[in-house]
Amino acid sequence: MATPKRRISHARTHNRKAKFLGALSAPAHTVCAHCGEIIQTYRACGNCGYYRGRQVLKIAAEEEK
């Protein structure tokens, strides 16, 4: 099996990791069409329980009404 001939410097290691970690991004956000709350894309709204125009979650605050 091949082994490295020289030690990899900290600068090279950190430079390589910075390129990889710099490409990562936070999850995309959007606005709920029903209540206007900021939510993650492709997720049901935690505030009102709606996803793509229909209610998919029962929220405790709405059950009390």
N, C-alpha and C positions, 0 to 999 in steps of 0.2 A: 504494500500500500504506500502511496506517495505521502511524503511528509514535507512540511515547509522548510526551506533552507534558511530563511531569515525570520526574525521576529517581526510581527506586524506592529507598527507604531500606534500610539494612542490617537494621533492625528488622523491616520488613515481609517482606523476603526470608527472614530467619532464622525468623520466625514461621510463614511458609508451609511452609518445609522441615521445621520441627519437627513440624508436624501430619502431614505425609506420613511422615516417618521414625519418628514415634511409633506409627503404625499398623502398621508392620512388626513381625513377631514371629519368633522362632526356630522351627525345625522341631519338630514334635511328637515326643515320645519315648514309648516304651512298654517293657514288659518282655517278653523272649523267653519263650514258654511252655515251651520245651524246657530251656534252661539257666539262665534267670533274669537274663541280661545285659540292660542297658539298651540299646535299639536305636532307630533312627528308624522311624517308622511306614511301612508299605508297603515295607520293605527286608528283605532276607535278613540273618540274624544273622551277623556277622563272626566270632563266637566258635565257633559250632557248625555254621553253614551251613544252618540250618533256616528255612523260611518257610511259615507257615500249616500247620504240622504235618507237613511232608515235607521231606526233605533236598534242597536245590537246588544247594548248593555243596560241593565236596570240600575239606576243610580239611587242611593238611599235618600237623597234630598227630594227627589221626585216622587218616591213612594209615600212620603209623609203627606204630600199635598192631596 
